[in-house]
Amino acid sequence: MSLYDSNPAYVRAVVHGLTYACPITCANPVDCRLHALRLQCPVERGRWVRSLSDAERVEIVRWHLQCPLQWEAGSAAARGEADRATAVHEGP
């Protein structure tokens, strides 16, 4: 059992946050499942989140954890760390 399965209030809060913006780009990527929803007013987004079952909310969170942007951001961060380590090792 994961945190998502054992804490529905936490998952609801995470999904609500995802309705505002992508956690990676802080924008609204057009290829995101939540793109159209993010164009709605906050009241409508809240209604939508409340209308979902706990299982549907968990699926949305899991989908976002597997989003390609997550992997790209992680790869970019890893490349940045490697670049910084090389620069420190090589010196000026």
Number of C-alpha atoms within 10 A of each C-alpha: 5 6 10 19 13 10 11 16 11 13 21 21 12 16 22 19 14 19 22 20 17 19 15 16 11 10 12 21 16 9 8 14 13 19 17 13 16 20 14 13 10 14 8 13 21 16 11 13 17 14 11 12 12 17 12 13 23 20 15 17 17 12 12 20 13 11 13 11 17 16 13 12 13 13 12 12 12 12 12 12 12 12 12 12 12 11 11 10 9 8 7 5
